[in-house]
């Protein structure tokens, strides 16, 4: 019995257990991915002090330094996932981003830290293309929505863990004597934090790499993915619907991204909180209520579609953008701590609210063999706008317009207002085009 036949027999015999275990491993990978991505935001103060960095430089580390390589690597990773063993590709990707997270501890300048963050982005870009393809081969179509939702919850949990426990971890390490590592010597608490956060991913990579690969469904030996030209042709024919979907939902993520990155610093600088306390106040709503919002948004999308609303994705997107805008504005502008904390609950609830809707909207109008390229286009815009532009704009407003680090909350509120209002206008404009495109696809 050759290896492929053996793997197929194992997967079929143990299908429910195999699928659940693989889903658990992919969710854990998502948690580690966002934990490694977000932890830098909690270490702004000690790193900025040691490396003499500005908020603008930090925004580049979160934004363009990460987003640029990420979007390019996403396109390449999609091709690798289509052509090679996906779990092997994923093993290499997790090893790369975990090792790069640990190497952040060695940075002595902005450029050293930028190089490490670039490698983190290159590794993390392979997670979604590999994971989505793997889950599609393990779960029936009627189960895929729930499977994707569970995996996406890993992003919420990873962000929440970073915000809730990252500051506490740093403060616990800072309370201990200096650490001395072989060949490196004494390291500071922020350096040790990168080491502790990055190490578990290397172990997970080895486990995932040793897991059996599920056979691909519905793929013949000579089948090839549709080329980029055909996929872009589909985009051009329904450009109004795609523009509103891609740019609208990408803009709607800007409010969340800037609140997560600079919201902690707002509470530290405005209320004199510790990193641990500020991270807890933002992290708990994102981790707990964000997961609830993910399910509610998906349910609302399905409910409206069952009622014949082919523009359900834009209705959910509008509700989400209004909720994010309201929660962020109140949390960042009020000086009443109780009111700010209440607004963070709203922000947390709507943090993941539209993710199921945008996927549903895009897939409803995209031919089966062109979904990879169209999804990559959405990823490109979402990453550039959400992870790239939002932190940069926030930092530039803080450093250049207000010229005061105490005004970071005002900067977050301005970016959130702009991005959310433009997203809502795009959703309203795009509704008839989405309905028309969905009817044409049926």
ABEGO torsion letter per residue (X at the ends): XBAAAAAAAAAAAAAAAAAAAAAAAAAAAAAAAAAAAAAAAAAAAAAAAAAGBBAAAAAAAABAAAAAAAAAAAAAAAAAAAABBAAAAAAAAAAAAAAAAAAAAABABAAAAAAAAAAAAAAAAAAAAAAAAAAAAABBAAAAAAAAAAAAAAAAAAAAAAAAAAAAAAAAAAABBBBBBBGAEBBBAAAAAAAAAAAAAAAAAAAAAABBBBBBBGBBAABBBBBAAAAAAAAAAAAAAAAAAAAAAAAAAAAAAAAAAAAAAAAAAAAGBBAAAAAAAAAAAAAAAAAAAAAAAAAAAAAAAAAGBAAAAAAAAAAAAAAAAAAAAAAAABABAAAAAAAAAAAAAAAAAAAAAAAAAAAAABBAAAAAAAAAAAAAAAAAAAAAAAAAAAAAAAAAAAGBAAAAAAAAAAAAAAAAAAAAAAAAAAAAAAAAAAAAAX
